[in-house]
Each structure stands twice: as C-alpha cells, then as structure tokens.
C-alpha cells in the first residue's frame, strides 16, 4: 500500500455534493425516498471531489484493500482504491463469483440476503475498509464486516457516499465510519 502521507489529493473544493444527488420518491416502493447517485457519477467534477473526500477521510486508517458491496459499492470502492494506491475486493450476491467463496447471510426488512467473497480475496490480517454508496439501517454493512472478518481481514473502517442518519445505521457497526453526505430525513 502507498504511504498515505505520500498520496496527493486534490483539495476538496467547496461544492455541495447534495446538489448532484437526485431524490426519487416512492422508489423502489411507496413510502421510500430513493437517493440516486447516478447524477453524481455523471459529473466528472463531482465524482472526482467525492472520491477525494472519501480518500481524505479514510487514509488515516491505512487500508491495504477496499471492499465494495455489490453493486453500487463498487462505484465508490474503485476510485477510492485508486486514490489510496491499494487493491479492491468485491463482496457479491450468490452465484456471482467464480471459485471457492466464503459467505454470510443477513436479514432484510422483507427477508434475507447473502454476501460472498472469494476465499483468497484477502490475506489474514490485511487492513480493509468496506464501502457502499449508502448507509441506511446498517444491516448490509454489518454483514459485510462479518464476512470480511470470516475471510481473515482486519476491518479498520467503513465509508459511504451517503448516510441516512435518522435510521441510525452507524450505531450498529463496530468500526469507524466516514460518510461524505448526510440526510436527516
């Protein structure tokens, strides 16, 4: 891994990244307000600034790897890994990874889901930051942390573009969290 003190970041410019997030009411079901990051991803400036702010926030944890949660977590993990000079690993749904995998099952509001990691994706003791596009209730992020630990990783932190702070997902995870956008609704 690159020494964080030698990584050069573009200074976070004073733009409001919320201006690049589109809110879509009643998606994917009635009563849900969906925060769509596709509008942020389409802006080279906003994407560069978001990646820089994420990297600035997690660099002190000195990760060896960034783990992205399928699928929008891949969109934050890739630029973050590049900015920090470390590798990236994917946490995927069943049937999406070739070879031997390690898995963990977790509860959702409406059932269960499962995450997988390739058995050799991380080395024992590697320092990993797990990332997703959005932290809501914390269930998926908790499962990702558990899965990474089962694989032998030392999970040193978590990162998200967006945190829905009213849902208190941060309180459920046992690692530091860095989120660059917060909504209180």
Secondary structure, DSSP 8 states (H G I E B T S, - for coil): ---GGG-------S--GGGG-EEEET-SSTT-EEEETHHHHT-HHHHHHHHHHHHHHHGGG--SEEEEETTHHHHHHHHHHHHHT-EEEEEB-TT-S-S-EEEEEEEETTEEEEEEEETTSS-TT-EEEEEEEEESSSHHHHHHHHHHHHTT-EEEEEEEEEEEGGG-GGGG-SS-EEEEEEE--
